[in-house]
Amino acid sequence: MAPHGRLRMRAALTPTLFAATAAAQHVLLPFVGLVSSEYAFLADVSVGTPPQNLSLVISPSAGDTWVPDANTVECSPEWYYARYSHATDVPASRCNWGSFNKTRSSTYLPANRRYSTFGAESLDGASADGSNFTDTLVVAGIELDDYPMGLVDSATRWLGVLGLGRNLSSGYSSYSGDEAGQYANFMDRLVSSGKIATPAYSIWLDDAQGTSGGLLFGAVDQARFDGDLVRLPADESYQFYESSVAAFGATVTALNGTSGSGVAMPPVRTNDFPIDVVIGPAEILSYLPNTVADAVASMAGATFNETLNLYTIPCDAGKASPAQFVLELGGSGGPQLRFETADLVVPTAAFYSVAYSLGNASNLCLFGIQQLSSGDSSSSSYISSPALYNLGSSLLRRTYAVFDLVNLEIAVAPVRFPSGSGAPSPTVVAFESYGATAPSATVFCASTYCQSATNSGSGSGSGSGSSSGSRSGSNSTSDALEHWQQVAIGLGVSLGVLFLIAAVAGVVICVRLLRARTSAAQAGDPEGAPDSGTPAAGTAESSAVAAQARNGPWAPVAPPRGALPVIQEKQEDGAAANRQAPIEAPQLPAASDRGSAIMSELSDAQQGQAEGQAEGQAQAEVEAMGPEPAPASEPEAAPAAPAGSPKGKVKEVDRSTGQS
């Protein structure tokens, strides 16, 4: 059964064209035979050996490619019912865009059992599940051997996907010696094989009905758009971080419209602006906040179907006097996306449950914009609802779009529909190198982006057009100035931080050195003695006297530092009852002035030796005196004190009276 309005892109390129485009580092996949507004962005590919032809929707939001499994009841109901149920009432196939039969390919290989499970979900809520495998994939004349894909046996929409998004293959097997758990996807293969310089591509339609168009890998065709390409960051949208897929995000800041009769659309009263959205032509329907979807539906003539819980519109709406709408991206003065009522008419062939509910005779189609509110539990049970706001294919028909996977940017411009039957001569400008931005594009100042400036547009040109002029050249002065300003600011901040760290470290080191010197000085002389180590005169004696004054005559006194002084001993004789006069210990004769002068001239070593000998002599005399003698019956008179004793003379005592 031929699908209703089947859209087809012919990938047959002549060897001459392919050789020219490969040399220019770009690959062109022309769209031929597109008929209706159902799916405007499909690519004809082949899978397996011998090749099995099928159409896949182009998805910048998916990094993986998957195809429907022909051995399912949805794709081959005749075979399935004949084999398993023998029923006579066989439903129609849902795989209207082709499927893959693994049993008919000699190059088919299943994936490693560790990574055999495949699962994918599109931005509009459609899901697909199956198993991983490898086989030959041919796109635009480029043959990729052992390419990893998913073979889907359960899906909400039976249309395969050609993944042209960022590589998120961390959950899959290493098929070709790549790092374990990862593999090179389609865009990676184009870059590694030298077909294109960087993973980026542009896409457009030649008319709003989608009868033809093109997908250009690694380049832009300046003959296909009006005005300038405007670059926007694709990773600053809140939706980008909420999404688990490789989505390209943007922000819708305004919506305007005009009816077919020229009446302006009333302002939308809502707090939903700005609206963070993801952009991708693989999604058929666009989901926006209720207030915005209601305003567009009202002006376009769509009505809300309570049974489906979806907006529907007559399939012939917009052909006479369509309403026109404009979405503004990024902020005031930002790039605009234009669409009309006819672009929002979506046939139900891709939505089996909706088509079955409406009936084949119905003249109703789905409306291209549907409601989606946070926490809304009234979503339709006939189709899956997404978790994110998005701008789908129905809103991109009149836009030339560039998807840059390295810089995470999108670039848009109004598409140029050819006038008459002839296509314009191509003016193809390739991306200069890996990581280069879109040629000839200006930058719109959005969020952290700088003031808009013309980007480098030089590159390889092909076709009859010229890539020179206002759209080519080197980076503008403002871009270069901004770049060096950022470099200077970064260096200044880095050097300032380094100097601050050095200053703090210097202060800490100085404080520690000062504390160390103070501690060393205190440990060397805690009493404040001179550095020479020689005790000050009278220091030891004064310390002993102070200790005795505090604790009594028998309190122990710590010896002073340095050499000990000469000890003078005093001995008492007699008992307590008959106390005799104390006997003075022998004293060394006082040194004469001449002796003192001689001693002062001695060296430090000789002085220490003399003091040691004097101390030893005094100790020997004390030991020679022996213990204190016992009291005698009639003690003898005490001898007189030697002359010159510092103690003076001893008082005489009357032995008869005991008084002096």
WODA-V237082 format. One record per backbone hydrogen bond with DSSP energy under -1.0 kcal/mol. NH is the residue of the N-H (numbers start at 1). CO is the residue of the C=O. Records with the same first field share a line. If there is no record, write none. Layout:
BEGIN
NH=CO ; CO
END
This chain:
BEGIN
6=3
18=14
19=15
20=16
21=17
22=18
23=19
24=20
25=22
26=21
27=217
29=215
31=213
33=211
34=211
43=56
45=54
46=138
47=52
48=136
52=47
54=45
55=97
56=43
57=160
58=41
59=162
66=161
67=150
69=152
70=100
72=70
76=72
80=76
81=77
82=78
83=79
84=80
85=81
86=81
90=88
94=74
96=94
98=95
100=68
104=101
105=102
106=49
109=134
111=132
115=112
118=130
120=128
122=126
125=122
128=120
129=154
130=118
131=151
132=116
133=149
134=109
135=147
137=144
138=46
139=142
142=139
144=137
147=135
149=133
150=65
151=131
152=67
153=129
154=129
156=127
159=157
161=66
162=57
164=59
165=62
172=169 ; 181
182=179
189=185
190=186
191=187
192=188
193=189
194=191
195=190
196=190
200=198
201=403
202=216
203=401
204=214
206=212
210=207
213=31
214=204
215=29
216=202
217=27
218=200
220=429
222=427
224=221
226=414
230=412
231=442
232=410
234=408
242=238
243=239
247=245
249=234
250=277
252=275
253=328
256=326
258=324
259=263
262=259
265=257
270=268
275=252
277=250
278=389
279=248
280=391
283=280
286=368
288=370
293=289
294=290
295=291
296=292
297=293
298=294
299=295
300=296
301=297
302=297
303=312
305=310
309=305
310=305
312=303
313=365
315=363
317=314
319=316
324=258
325=339
326=256
327=337
328=254
329=335
330=251
334=331
337=327
339=325
341=323
344=341
345=342
346=366
351=348
355=351
356=352
357=353
358=354
359=355
362=359
365=313
366=346
367=311
368=344
370=286
372=288
376=373
390=287
391=278
393=283
395=392
396=393
399=396
400=413
401=203
402=411
403=201
404=409
405=199
409=404
410=232
411=402
412=230
413=400
415=398
416=224
428=462
429=220
430=460
431=218
436=433
441=438
442=229
444=231
446=444
449=446
455=441
457=473
458=473
465=426
472=469
476=454
480=476
481=477
482=478
483=479
484=480
485=481
486=482
487=483
488=484
489=485
490=486
491=487
492=488
493=489
494=490
495=491
496=492
497=493
498=494
499=495
500=496
501=497
502=498
503=499
504=500
505=501
506=502
507=503
508=504
509=505
510=506
511=507
512=508
513=509
514=510
515=511
516=512
517=513
518=514
519=515
520=516
521=517
522=518
523=519
524=520
525=521
528=525
533=530
539=536
542=538
543=539
544=540
545=541
546=542
547=543
548=544
549=545
550=546
551=547
552=548
555=552
571=583
580=573
583=571
585=569
596=592
597=593
598=594
599=595
600=596
602=599
607=603
608=604
609=605
610=606
611=607
612=608
613=609
614=610
615=611
616=612
617=613
618=614
619=615
620=616
621=617
622=618
623=619
624=620
625=621
645=642
648=645
654=659
658=654
END
